[in-house]
Amino acid sequence: MSSEELADTIAAVNAKIDAQIAQSRQLAQESARLETEASQTMATVTSADGRVTITARPTGAIESVRLQSGAAADLASLGVTITETIARAQRVAAERVLVSMEQTLGADSPLVAAVRQDVDTAFPQVGGSTIEYR
């Protein structure tokens, strides 16, 4: 290999390293943006009958529970309505973060797939025979 060829090879390797560094910086910025967005994401869901409104975060944290006046007319069904509305709000908030991740990382990203599986496990769709949380 001539010294000119060696210099060209070194320049190509340096260019590749520079591109990888730039890509890493871009990914770090996107990761920070996603983290900030996820920490600020909330979803507000109202029950079908309008008696209960829940605001939740994608972590499952409940920000607020609001009951309409007269909501306590049937306390037994109110408990079920509150539980189901909480579950829906948690799931909607988590799905909002997933959409953002898909837009940034791509729908085929292994990380998106892993987080989707975690969301499905932590926040199952309402309507089954039970609502369970890990």
Secondary structure by P-SEA (a helix, b strand, c coil): ccaaaaaaaaaaaaaaaaaaaaaaaaaaaaaaaaaaaaaabbbbbbcccccbbbbbccccccccccccccccccaaaaaaaaaaaaaaaaaaaaaaaaaaaaaacccccaaaaaaaaaaaaacccccccccccc
